[in-house]
Amino acid sequence: MTMTLIFAGLLAWSLTGMLVLSLIRVAGRADEAMEQAALRRHHTPPM
């Protein structure tokens, strides 16, 4: 019983860790995309 609880806890911990990592990665990508868009907007001369 204890081993099952420990195994379930480890599984949940690793799943939440992967979820948090993917969220951080997505947020970083969004930040990069926004920065690139801002840079592009500044570099392109107004029509």
mmCIF entry with sequence, helices, sheets and N, C-alpha, C, O atoms, coordinates in Angstrom:
data_MODEL
# 
_entry.id   MODEL 
# 
_entity.id                         1 
_entity.type                       polymer 
_entity.pdbx_number_of_molecules   1 
# 
_entity_poly.entity_id                      1 
_entity_poly.type                           'polypeptide(L)' 
_entity_poly.nstd_linkage                   no 
_entity_poly.nstd_monomer                   no 
_entity_poly.pdbx_seq_one_letter_code       MTMTLIFAGLLAWSLTGMLVLSLIRVAGRADEAMEQAALRRHHTPPM 
_entity_poly.pdbx_seq_one_letter_code_can   MTMTLIFAGLLAWSLTGMLVLSLIRVAGRADEAMEQAALRRHHTPPM 
_entity_poly.pdbx_strand_id                 A 
# 
loop_
_entity_poly_seq.entity_id 
_entity_poly_seq.num 
_entity_poly_seq.mon_id 
_entity_poly_seq.hetero 
1 1  MET n 
1 2  THR n 
1 3  MET n 
1 4  THR n 
1 5  LEU n 
1 6  ILE n 
1 7  PHE n 
1 8  ALA n 
1 9  GLY n 
1 10 LEU n 
1 11 LEU n 
1 12 ALA n 
1 13 TRP n 
1 14 SER n 
1 15 LEU n 
1 16 THR n 
1 17 GLY n 
1 18 MET n 
1 19 LEU n 
1 20 VAL n 
1 21 LEU n 
1 22 SER n 
1 23 LEU n 
1 24 ILE n 
1 25 ARG n 
1 26 VAL n 
1 27 ALA n 
1 28 GLY n 
1 29 ARG n 
1 30 ALA n 
1 31 ASP n 
1 32 GLU n 
1 33 ALA n 
1 34 MET n 
1 35 GLU n 
1 36 GLN n 
1 37 ALA n 
1 38 ALA n 
1 39 LEU n 
1 40 ARG n 
1 41 ARG n 
1 42 HIS n 
1 43 HIS n 
1 44 THR n 
1 45 PRO n 
1 46 PRO n 
1 47 MET n 
# 
_struct_asym.id          A 
_struct_asym.entity_id   1 
# 
_struct_conf.conf_type_id            HELX_P 
_struct_conf.id                      HELX_P1 
_struct_conf.pdbx_PDB_helix_id       AA1 
_struct_conf.beg_label_comp_id       THR 
_struct_conf.beg_label_asym_id       A 
_struct_conf.beg_label_seq_id        2 
_struct_conf.pdbx_beg_PDB_ins_code   ? 
_struct_conf.end_label_comp_id       HIS 
_struct_conf.end_label_asym_id       A 
_struct_conf.end_label_seq_id        43 
_struct_conf.pdbx_end_PDB_ins_code   ? 
_struct_conf.beg_auth_comp_id        THR 
_struct_conf.beg_auth_asym_id        A 
_struct_conf.beg_auth_seq_id         2 
_struct_conf.end_auth_comp_id        HIS 
_struct_conf.end_auth_asym_id        A 
_struct_conf.end_auth_seq_id         43 
_struct_conf.pdbx_PDB_helix_class    1 
_struct_conf.details                 ? 
_struct_conf.pdbx_PDB_helix_length   42 
# 
_struct_conf_type.id          HELX_P 
_struct_conf_type.criteria    ? 
_struct_conf_type.reference   ? 
# 
loop_
_atom_site.group_PDB 
_atom_site.id 
_atom_site.type_symbol 
_atom_site.label_atom_id 
_atom_site.label_alt_id 
_atom_site.label_comp_id 
_atom_site.label_asym_id 
_atom_site.label_entity_id 
_atom_site.label_seq_id 
_atom_site.pdbx_PDB_ins_code 
_atom_site.Cartn_x 
_atom_site.Cartn_y 
_atom_site.Cartn_z 
_atom_site.occupancy 
_atom_site.B_iso_or_equiv 
_atom_site.pdbx_formal_charge 
_atom_site.auth_seq_id 
_atom_site.auth_comp_id 
_atom_site.auth_asym_id 
_atom_site.auth_atom_id 
_atom_site.pdbx_PDB_model_num 
ATOM 1   N N  . MET A 1 1  ? 0.844  -1.204 0.000   1.00 0.00 ? 1  MET A N  1 
ATOM 2   C CA . MET A 1 1  ? 0.000  0.000  0.000   1.00 0.00 ? 1  MET A CA 1 
ATOM 3   C C  . MET A 1 1  ? 0.880  1.256  0.000   1.00 0.00 ? 1  MET A C  1 
ATOM 4   O O  . MET A 1 1  ? 0.646  2.193  -0.764  1.00 0.00 ? 1  MET A O  1 
ATOM 5   N N  . THR A 1 2  ? 1.884  1.256  0.861   1.00 0.00 ? 2  THR A N  1 
ATOM 6   C CA . THR A 1 2  ? 2.761  2.421  0.922   1.00 0.00 ? 2  THR A CA 1 
ATOM 7   C C  . THR A 1 2  ? 3.487  2.617  -0.409  1.00 0.00 ? 2  THR A C  1 
ATOM 8   O O  . THR A 1 2  ? 3.631  3.742  -0.889  1.00 0.00 ? 2  THR A O  1 
ATOM 9   N N  . MET A 1 3  ? 3.942  1.506  -1.000  1.00 0.00 ? 3  MET A N  1 
ATOM 10  C CA . MET A 1 3  ? 4.660  1.616  -2.281  1.00 0.00 ? 3  MET A CA 1 
ATOM 11  C C  . MET A 1 3  ? 3.747  2.193  -3.347  1.00 0.00 ? 3  MET A C  1 
ATOM 12  O O  . MET A 1 3  ? 4.187  3.006  -4.160  1.00 0.00 ? 3  MET A O  1 
ATOM 13  N N  . THR A 1 4  ? 2.486  1.788  -3.358  1.00 0.00 ? 4  THR A N  1 
ATOM 14  C CA . THR A 1 4  ? 1.542  2.317  -4.348  1.00 0.00 ? 4  THR A CA 1 
ATOM 15  C C  . THR A 1 4  ? 1.362  3.820  -4.167  1.00 0.00 ? 4  THR A C  1 
ATOM 16  O O  . THR A 1 4  ? 1.336  4.571  -5.142  1.00 0.00 ? 4  THR A O  1 
ATOM 17  N N  . LEU A 1 5  ? 1.239  4.256  -2.908  1.00 0.00 ? 5  LEU A N  1 
ATOM 18  C CA . LEU A 1 5  ? 1.077  5.692  -2.641  1.00 0.00 ? 5  LEU A CA 1 
ATOM 19  C C  . LEU A 1 5  ? 2.314  6.456  -3.098  1.00 0.00 ? 5  LEU A C  1 
ATOM 20  O O  . LEU A 1 5  ? 2.203  7.508  -3.727  1.00 0.00 ? 5  LEU A O  1 
ATOM 21  N N  . ILE A 1 6  ? 3.497  5.922  -2.778  1.00 0.00 ? 6  ILE A N  1 
ATOM 22  C CA . ILE A 1 6  ? 4.744  6.598  -3.172  1.00 0.00 ? 6  ILE A CA 1 
ATOM 23  C C  . ILE A 1 6  ? 4.829  6.666  -4.697  1.00 0.00 ? 6  ILE A C  1 
ATOM 24  O O  . ILE A 1 6  ? 5.186  7.700  -5.260  1.00 0.00 ? 6  ILE A O  1 
ATOM 25  N N  . PHE A 1 7  ? 4.497  5.552  -5.361  1.00 0.00 ? 7  PHE A N  1 
ATOM 26  C CA . PHE A 1 7  ? 4.567  5.525  -6.825  1.00 0.00 ? 7  PHE A CA 1 
ATOM 27  C C  . PHE A 1 7  ? 3.588  6.525  -7.429  1.00 0.00 ? 7  PHE A C  1 
ATOM 28  O O  . PHE A 1 7  ? 3.934  7.239  -8.371  1.00 0.00 ? 7  PHE A O  1 
ATOM 29  N N  . ALA A 1 8  ? 2.371  6.583  -6.897  1.00 0.00 ? 8  ALA A N  1 
ATOM 30  C CA . ALA A 1 8  ? 1.373  7.533  -7.411  1.00 0.00 ? 8  ALA A CA 1 
ATOM 31  C C  . ALA A 1 8  ? 1.844  8.967  -7.170  1.00 0.00 ? 8  ALA A C  1 
ATOM 32  O O  . ALA A 1 8  ? 1.672  9.836  -8.026  1.00 0.00 ? 8  ALA A O  1 
ATOM 33  N N  . GLY A 1 9  ? 2.437  9.207  -6.004  1.00 0.00 ? 9  GLY A N  1 
ATOM 34  C CA . GLY A 1 9  ? 2.935  10.543 -5.707  1.00 0.00 ? 9  GLY A CA 1 
ATOM 35  C C  . GLY A 1 9  ? 4.044  10.955 -6.662  1.00 0.00 ? 9  GLY A C  1 
ATOM 36  O O  . GLY A 1 9  ? 4.066  12.083 -7.155  1.00 0.00 ? 9  GLY A O  1 
ATOM 37  N N  . LEU A 1 10 ? 4.968  10.030 -6.919  1.00 0.00 ? 10 LEU A N  1 
ATOM 38  C CA . LEU A 1 10 ? 6.059  10.329 -7.855  1.00 0.00 ? 10 LEU A CA 1 
ATOM 39  C C  . LEU A 1 10 ? 5.505  10.599 -9.250  1.00 0.00 ? 10 LEU A C  1 
ATOM 40  O O  . LEU A 1 10 ? 5.957  11.516 -9.935  1.00 0.00 ? 10 LEU A O  1 
ATOM 41  N N  . LEU A 1 11 ? 4.525  9.799  -9.669  1.00 0.00 ? 11 LEU A N  1 
ATOM 42  C CA . LEU A 1 11 ? 3.930  9.977  -10.997 1.00 0.00 ? 11 LEU A CA 1 
ATOM 43  C C  . LEU A 1 11 ? 3.272  11.352 -11.096 1.00 0.00 ? 11 LEU A C  1 
ATOM 44  O O  . LEU A 1 11 ? 3.483  12.075 -12.070 1.00 0.00 ? 11 LEU A O  1 
ATOM 45  N N  . ALA A 1 12 ? 2.471  11.715 -10.081 1.00 0.00 ? 12 ALA A N  1 
ATOM 46  C CA . ALA A 1 12 ? 1.802  13.019 -10.095 1.00 0.00 ? 12 ALA A CA 1 
ATOM 47  C C  . ALA A 1 12 ? 2.842  14.140 -10.085 1.00 0.00 ? 12 ALA A C  1 
ATOM 48  O O  . ALA A 1 12 ? 2.689  15.138 -10.789 1.00 0.00 ? 12 ALA A O  1 
ATOM 49  N N  . TRP A 1 13 ? 3.914  13.975 -9.276  1.00 0.00 ? 13 TRP A N  1 
ATOM 50  C CA . TRP A 1 13 ? 4.956  15.007 -9.183  1.00 0.00 ? 13 TRP A CA 1 
ATOM 51  C C  . TRP A 1 13 ? 5.619  15.218 -10.532 1.00 0.00 ? 13 TRP A C  1 
ATOM 52  O O  . TRP A 1 13 ? 5.809  16.355 -10.964 1.00 0.00 ? 13 TRP A O  1 
ATOM 53  N N  . SER A 1 14 ? 5.977  14.108 -11.212 1.00 0.00 ? 14 SER A N  1 
ATOM 54  C CA . SER A 1 14 ? 6.648  14.232 -12.513 1.00 0.00 ? 14 SER A CA 1 
ATOM 55  C C  . SER A 1 14 ? 5.700  14.844 -13.548 1.00 0.00 ? 14 SER A C  1 
ATOM 56  O O  . SER A 1 14 ? 6.123  15.643 -14.383 1.00 0.00 ? 14 SER A O  1 
ATOM 57  N N  . LEU A 1 15 ? 4.421  14.469 -13.492 1.00 0.00 ? 15 LEU A N  1 
ATOM 58  C CA . LEU A 1 15 ? 3.453  15.032 -14.449 1.00 0.00 ? 15 LEU A CA 1 
ATOM 59  C C  . LEU A 1 15 ? 3.303  16.533 -14.234 1.00 0.00 ? 15 LEU A C  1 
ATOM 60  O O  . LEU A 1 15 ? 3.302  17.296 -15.200 1.00 0.00 ? 15 LEU A O  1 
ATOM 61  N N  . THR A 1 16 ? 3.178  16.968 -12.985 1.00 0.00 ? 16 THR A N  1 
ATOM 62  C CA . THR A 1 16 ? 3.044  18.408 -12.728 1.00 0.00 ? 16 THR A CA 1 
ATOM 63  C C  . THR A 1 16 ? 4.321  19.131 -13.128 1.00 0.00 ? 16 THR A C  1 
ATOM 64  O O  . THR A 1 16 ? 4.271  20.250 -13.639 1.00 0.00 ? 16 THR A O  1 
ATOM 65  N N  . GLY A 1 17 ? 5.477  18.488 -12.895 1.00 0.00 ? 17 GLY A N  1 
ATOM 66  C CA . GLY A 1 17 ? 6.743  19.100 -13.289 1.00 0.00 ? 17 GLY A CA 1 
ATOM 67  C C  . GLY A 1 17 ? 6.805  19.303 -14.796 1.00 0.00 ? 17 GLY A C  1 
ATOM 68  O O  . GLY A 1 17 ? 7.207  20.366 -15.271 1.00 0.00 ? 17 GLY A O  1 
ATOM 69  N N  . MET A 1 18 ? 6.405  18.275 -15.550 1.00 0.00 ? 18 MET A N  1 
ATOM 70  C CA . MET A 1 18 ? 6.433  18.404 -17.013 1.00 0.00 ? 18 MET A CA 1 
ATOM 71  C C  . MET A 1 18 ? 5.444  19.474 -17.455 1.00 0.00 ? 18 MET A C  1 
ATOM 72  O O  . MET A 1 18 ? 5.730  20.237 -18.378 1.00 0.00 ? 18 MET A O  1 
ATOM 73  N N  . LEU A 1 19 ? 4.281  19.539 -16.806 1.00 0.00 ? 19 LEU A N  1 
ATOM 74  C CA . LEU A 1 19 ? 3.275  20.543 -17.163 1.00 0.00 ? 19 LEU A CA 1 
ATOM 75  C C  . LEU A 1 19 ? 3.822  21.948 -16.925 1.00 0.00 ? 19 LEU A C  1 
ATOM 76  O O  . LEU A 1 19 ? 3.682  22.828 -17.774 1.00 0.00 ? 19 LEU A O  1 
ATOM 77  N N  . VAL A 1 20 ? 4.447  22.154 -15.758 1.00 0.00 ? 20 VAL A N  1 
ATOM 78  C CA . VAL A 1 20 ? 5.007  23.471 -15.439 1.00 0.00 ? 20 VAL A CA 1 
ATOM 79  C C  . VAL A 1 20 ? 6.106  23.834 -16.439 1.00 0.00 ? 20 VAL A C  1 
ATOM 80  O O  . VAL A 1 20 ? 6.181  24.969 -16.908 1.00 0.00 ? 20 VAL A O  1 
ATOM 81  N N  . LEU A 1 21 ? 6.965  22.847 -16.761 1.00 0.00 ? 21 LEU A N  1 
ATOM 82  C CA . LEU A 1 21 ? 8.055  23.113 -17.709 1.00 0.00 ? 21 LEU A CA 1 
ATOM 83  C C  . LEU A 1 21 ? 7.495  23.505 -19.072 1.00 0.00 ? 21 LEU A C  1 
ATOM 84  O O  . LEU A 1 21 ? 7.982  24.452 -19.689 1.00 0.00 ? 21 LEU A O  1 
ATOM 85  N N  . SER A 1 22 ? 6.475  22.788 -19.548 1.00 0.00 ? 22 SER A N  1 
ATOM 86  C CA . SER A 1 22 ? 5.897  23.115 -20.852 1.00 0.00 ? 22 SER A CA 1 
ATOM 87  C C  . SER A 1 22 ? 5.238  24.495 -20.814 1.00 0.00 ? 22 SER A C  1 
ATOM 88  O O  . SER A 1 22 ? 5.320  25.250 -21.783 1.00 0.00 ? 22 SER A O  1 
ATOM 89  N N  . LEU A 1 23 ? 4.584  24.825 -19.693 1.00 0.00 ? 23 LEU A N  1 
ATOM 90  C CA . LEU A 1 23 ? 3.967  26.159 -19.575 1.00 0.00 ? 23 LEU A CA 1 
ATOM 91  C C  . LEU A 1 23 ? 5.034  27.242 -19.635 1.00 0.00 ? 23 LEU A C  1 
ATOM 92  O O  . LEU A 1 23 ? 4.863  28.252 -20.316 1.00 0.00 ? 23 LEU A O  1 
ATOM 93  N N  . ILE A 1 24 ? 6.150  27.026 -18.910 1.00 0.00 ? 24 ILE A N  1 
ATOM 94  C CA . ILE A 1 24 ? 7.239  28.009 -18.931 1.00 0.00 ? 24 ILE A CA 1 
ATOM 95  C C  . ILE A 1 24 ? 7.790  28.144 -20.344 1.00 0.00 ? 24 ILE A C  1 
ATOM 96  O O  . ILE A 1 24 ? 8.073  29.249 -20.807 1.00 0.00 ? 24 ILE A O  1 
ATOM 97  N N  . ARG A 1 25 ? 7.940  27.000 -21.032 1.00 0.00 ? 25 ARG A N  1 
ATOM 98  C CA . ARG A 1 25 ? 8.484  27.027 -22.390 1.00 0.00 ? 25 ARG A CA 1 
ATOM 99  C C  . ARG A 1 25 ? 7.545  27.795 -23.309 1.00 0.00 ? 25 ARG A C  1 
ATOM 100 O O  . ARG A 1 25 ? 7.999  28.606 -24.115 1.00 0.00 ? 25 ARG A O  1 
ATOM 101 N N  . VAL A 1 26 ? 6.239  27.551 -23.198 1.00 0.00 ? 26 VAL A N  1 
ATOM 102 C CA . VAL A 1 26 ? 5.259  28.257 -24.046 1.00 0.00 ? 26 VAL A CA 1 
ATOM 103 C C  . VAL A 1 26 ? 5.284  29.754 -23.743 1.00 0.00 ? 26 VAL A C  1 
ATOM 104 O O  . VAL A 1 26 ? 5.225  30.579 -24.654 1.00 0.00 ? 26 VAL A O  1 
ATOM 105 N N  . ALA A 1 27 ? 5.372  30.101 -22.448 1.00 0.00 ? 27 ALA A N  1 
ATOM 106 C CA . ALA A 1 27 ? 5.419  31.522 -22.080 1.00 0.00 ? 27 ALA A CA 1 
ATOM 107 C C  . ALA A 1 27 ? 6.677  32.166 -22.656 1.00 0.00 ? 27 ALA A C  1 
ATOM 108 O O  . ALA A 1 27 ? 6.622  33.292 -23.151 1.00 0.00 ? 27 ALA A O  1 
ATOM 109 N N  . GLY A 1 28 ? 7.803  31.470 -22.598 1.00 0.00 ? 28 GLY A N  1 
ATOM 110 C CA . GLY A 1 28 ? 9.041  32.008 -23.170 1.00 0.00 ? 28 GLY A CA 1 
ATOM 111 C C  . GLY A 1 28 ? 8.904  32.208 -24.662 1.00 0.00 ? 28 GLY A C  1 
ATOM 112 O O  . GLY A 1 28 ? 9.367  33.215 -25.198 1.00 0.00 ? 28 GLY A O  1 
ATOM 113 N N  . ARG A 1 29 ? 8.273  31.263 -25.344 1.00 0.00 ? 29 ARG A N  1 
ATOM 114 C CA . ARG A 1 29 ? 8.085  31.406 -26.793 1.00 0.00 ? 29 ARG A CA 1 
ATOM 115 C C  . ARG A 1 29 ? 7.207  32.608 -27.102 1.00 0.00 ? 29 ARG A C  1 
ATOM 116 O O  . ARG A 1 29 ? 7.485  33.369 -28.030 1.00 0.00 ? 29 ARG A O  1 
ATOM 117 N N  . ALA A 1 30 ? 6.142  32.776 -26.320 1.00 0.00 ? 30 ALA A N  1 
ATOM 118 C CA . ALA A 1 30 ? 5.245  33.913 -26.545 1.00 0.00 ? 30 ALA A CA 1 
ATOM 119 C C  . ALA A 1 30 ? 6.008  35.226 -26.336 1.00 0.00 ? 30 ALA A C  1 
ATOM 120 O O  . ALA A 1 30 ? 5.854  36.174 -27.106 1.00 0.00 ? 30 ALA A O  1 
ATOM 121 N N  . ASP A 1 31 ? 6.838  35.267 -25.277 1.00 0.00 ? 31 ASP A N  1 
ATOM 122 C CA . ASP A 1 31 ? 7.630  36.475 -25.026 1.00 0.00 ? 31 ASP A CA 1 
ATOM 123 C C  . ASP A 1 31 ? 8.554  36.750 -26.208 1.00 0.00 ? 31 ASP A C  1 
ATOM 124 O O  . ASP A 1 31 ? 8.644  37.885 -26.676 1.00 0.00 ? 31 ASP A O  1 
ATOM 125 N N  . GLU A 1 32 ? 9.238  35.715 -26.689 1.00 0.00 ? 32 GLU A N  1 
ATOM 126 C CA . GLU A 1 32 ? 10.153 35.907 -27.820 1.00 0.00 ? 32 GLU A CA 1 
ATOM 127 C C  . GLU A 1 32 ? 9.390  36.412 -29.045 1.00 0.00 ? 32 GLU A C  1 
ATOM 128 O O  . GLU A 1 32 ? 9.842  37.332 -29.726 1.00 0.00 ? 32 GLU A O  1 
ATOM 129 N N  . ALA A 1 33 ? 8.243  35.812 -29.321 1.00 0.00 ? 33 ALA A N  1 
ATOM 130 C CA . ALA A 1 33 ? 7.466  36.225 -30.493 1.00 0.00 ? 33 ALA A CA 1 
ATOM 131 C C  . ALA A 1 33 ? 7.040  37.689 -30.354 1.00 0.00 ? 33 ALA A C  1 
ATOM 132 O O  . ALA A 1 33 ? 7.110  38.453 -31.316 1.00 0.00 ? 33 ALA A O  1 
ATOM 133 N N  . MET A 1 34 ? 6.598  38.077 -29.147 1.00 0.00 ? 34 MET A N  1 
ATOM 134 C CA . MET A 1 34 ? 6.178  39.470 -28.945 1.00 0.00 ? 34 MET A CA 1 
ATOM 135 C C  . MET A 1 34 ? 7.367  40.413 -29.112 1.00 0.00 ? 34 MET A C  1 
ATOM 136 O O  . MET A 1 34 ? 7.234  41.483 -29.707 1.00 0.00 ? 34 MET A O  1 
ATOM 137 N N  . GLU A 1 35 ? 8.530  40.018 -28.586 1.00 0.00 ? 35 GLU A N  1 
ATOM 138 C CA . GLU A 1 35 ? 9.714  40.864 -28.732 1.00 0.00 ? 35 GLU A CA 1 
ATOM 139 C C  . GLU A 1 35 ? 10.100 41.005 -30.203 1.00 0.00 ? 35 GLU A C  1 
ATOM 140 O O  . GLU A 1 35 ? 10.428 42.101 -30.658 1.00 0.00 ? 35 GLU A O  1 
ATOM 141 N N  . GLN A 1 36 ? 10.062 39.893 -30.951 1.00 0.00 ? 36 GLN A N  1 
ATOM 142 C CA . GLN A 1 36 ? 10.413 39.949 -32.369 1.00 0.00 ? 36 GLN A CA 1 
ATOM 143 C C  . GLN A 1 36 ? 9.430  40.831 -33.127 1.00 0.00 ? 36 GLN A C  1 
ATOM 144 O O  . GLN A 1 36 ? 9.827  41.595 -34.007 1.00 0.00 ? 36 GLN A O  1 
ATOM 145 N N  . ALA A 1 37 ? 8.155  40.726 -32.790 1.00 0.00 ? 37 ALA A N  1 
ATOM 146 C CA . ALA A 1 37 ? 7.157  41.560 -33.465 1.00 0.00 ? 37 ALA A CA 1 
ATOM 147 C C  . ALA A 1 37 ? 7.404  43.036 -33.160 1.00 0.00 ? 37 ALA A C  1 
ATOM 148 O O  . ALA A 1 37 ? 7.310  43.885 -34.046 1.00 0.00 ? 37 ALA A O  1 
ATOM 149 N N  . ALA A 1 38 ? 7.719  43.334 -31.902 1.00 0.00 ? 38 ALA A N  1 
ATOM 150 C CA . ALA A 1 38 ? 8.002  44.728 -31.532 1.00 0.00 ? 38 ALA A CA 1 
ATOM 151 C C  . ALA A 1 38 ? 9.238  45.229 -32.283 1.00 0.00 ? 38 ALA A C  1 
ATOM 152 O O  . ALA A 1 38 ? 9.251  46.350 -32.792 1.00 0.00 ? 38 ALA A O  1 
ATOM 153 N N  . LEU A 1 39 ? 10.275 44.392 -32.349 1.00 0.00 ? 39 LEU A N  1 
ATOM 154 C CA . LEU A 1 39 ? 11.487 44.796 -33.069 1.00 0.00 ? 39 LEU A CA 1 
ATOM 155 C C  . LEU A 1 39 ? 11.166 45.043 -34.539 1.00 0.00 ? 39 LEU A C  1 
ATOM 156 O O  . LEU A 1 39 ? 11.624 46.018 -35.134 1.00 0.00 ? 39 LEU A O  1 
ATOM 157 N N  . ARG A 1 40 ? 10.366 44.137 -35.117 1.00 0.00 ? 40 ARG A N  1 
ATOM 158 C CA . ARG A 1 40 ? 10.010 44.284 -36.529 1.00 0.00 ? 40 ARG A CA 1 
ATOM 159 C C  . ARG A 1 40 ? 9.237  45.588 -36.729 1.00 0.00 ? 40 ARG A C  1 
ATOM 160 O O  . ARG A 1 40 ? 9.461  46.307 -37.703 1.00 0.00 ? 40 ARG A O  1 
ATOM 161 N N  . ARG A 1 41 ? 8.332  45.883 -35.806 1.00 0.00 ? 41 ARG A N  1 
ATOM 162 C CA . ARG A 1 41 ? 7.522  47.087 -35.925 1.00 0.00 ? 41 ARG A CA 1 
ATOM 163 C C  . ARG A 1 41 ? 8.421  48.323 -35.848 1.00 0.00 ? 41 ARG A C  1 
ATOM 164 O O  . ARG A 1 41 ? 8.187  49.308 -36.549 1.00 0.00 ? 41 ARG A O  1 
ATOM 165 N N  . HIS A 1 42 ? 9.442  48.270 -35.000 1.00 0.00 ? 42 HIS A N  1 
ATOM 166 C CA . HIS A 1 42 ? 10.325 49.431 -34.870 1.00 0.00 ? 42 HIS A CA 1 
ATOM 167 C C  . HIS A 1 42 ? 11.237 49.577 -36.085 1.00 0.00 ? 42 HIS A C  1 
ATOM 168 O O  . HIS A 1 42 ? 11.561 50.690 -36.499 1.00 0.00 ? 42 HIS A O  1 
ATOM 169 N N  . HIS A 1 43 ? 11.647 48.443 -36.651 1.00 0.00 ? 43 HIS A N  1 
ATOM 170 C CA . HIS A 1 43 ? 12.612 48.506 -37.747 1.00 0.00 ? 43 HIS A CA 1 
ATOM 171 C C  . HIS A 1 43 ? 11.952 48.861 -39.076 1.00 0.00 ? 43 HIS A C  1 
ATOM 172 O O  . HIS A 1 43 ? 12.567 49.513 -39.920 1.00 0.00 ? 43 HIS A O  1 
ATOM 173 N N  . THR A 1 44 ? 10.718 48.441 -39.260 1.00 0.00 ? 44 THR A N  1 
ATOM 174 C CA . THR A 1 44 ? 10.075 48.735 -40.545 1.00 0.00 ? 44 THR A CA 1 
ATOM 175 C C  . THR A 1 44 ? 9.657  50.203 -40.587 1.00 0.00 ? 44 THR A C  1 
ATOM 176 O O  . THR A 1 44 ? 9.012  50.678 -39.652 1.00 0.00 ? 44 THR A O  1 
ATOM 177 N N  . PRO A 1 45 ? 10.002 50.919 -41.626 1.00 0.00 ? 45 PRO A N  1 
ATOM 178 C CA . PRO A 1 45 ? 9.601  52.329 -41.739 1.00 0.00 ? 45 PRO A CA 1 
ATOM 179 C C  . PRO A 1 45 ? 8.098  52.436 -41.961 1.00 0.00 ? 45 PRO A C  1 
ATOM 180 O O  . PRO A 1 45 ? 7.527  51.603 -42.665 1.00 0.00 ? 45 PRO A O  1 
ATOM 181 N N  . PRO A 1 46 ? 7.453  53.420 -41.388 1.00 0.00 ? 46 PRO A N  1 
ATOM 182 C CA . PRO A 1 46 ? 5.999  53.580 -41.586 1.00 0.00 ? 46 PRO A CA 1 
ATOM 183 C C  . PRO A 1 46 ? 5.684  53.872 -43.048 1.00 0.00 ? 46 PRO A C  1 
ATOM 184 O O  . PRO A 1 46 ? 6.407  54.592 -43.736 1.00 0.00 ? 46 PRO A O  1 
ATOM 185 N N  . MET A 1 47 ? 4.599  53.297 -43.486 1.00 0.00 ? 47 MET A N  1 
ATOM 186 C CA . MET A 1 47 ? 4.216  53.473 -44.894 1.00 0.00 ? 47 MET A CA 1 
ATOM 187 C C  . MET A 1 47 ? 3.688  54.894 -45.120 1.00 0.00 ? 47 MET A C  1 
ATOM 188 O O  . MET A 1 47 ? 3.314  55.243 -46.239 1.00 0.00 ? 47 MET A O  1 
# 
